[in-house]
Amino acid sequence: MVFKDYKFEQTKKLSANELNQMYKQLKKTDKLELKLVEDEISKRTQNHLKDFAKNNLEVKPKNNPENKNDRPSY
């Protein structure tokens, strides 16, 4: 049974068991959708950071040993 397209009025007619099943399925799919969105945001952010670093060569990479003393430690 596909619950994603159910309207509120239709859910009133479902049994408690069906509602629990619906809740679990929606929770699972929503988590998956949230994860996909988070992954896309992360990917875009990393691409923007790489482009920024490429276009701003004065920004020194932290993991480069020769720049170790140029950065403040927090």
Contacts in CASP RR format, 6 or more apart in sequence:
PFRMAT RR
TARGET T0000
AUTHOR 0000-0000-0000
METHOD contacts of the structure
MODEL  1
MVFKDYKFEQTKKLSANELNQMYKQLKKTDKLELKLVEDEISKRTQNHLK
DFAKNNLEVKPKNNPENKNDRPSY
1 18 0 8 1.000
1 21 0 8 1.000
3 21 0 8 1.000
3 22 0 8 1.000
3 25 0 8 1.000
3 26 0 8 1.000
4 25 0 8 1.000
4 26 0 8 1.000
4 29 0 8 1.000
6 14 0 8 1.000
6 22 0 8 1.000
11 19 0 8 1.000
11 22 0 8 1.000
14 22 0 8 1.000
52 59 0 8 1.000
53 59 0 8 1.000
53 61 0 8 1.000
60 67 0 8 1.000
60 70 0 8 1.000
60 71 0 8 1.000
61 67 0 8 1.000
62 71 0 8 1.000
END
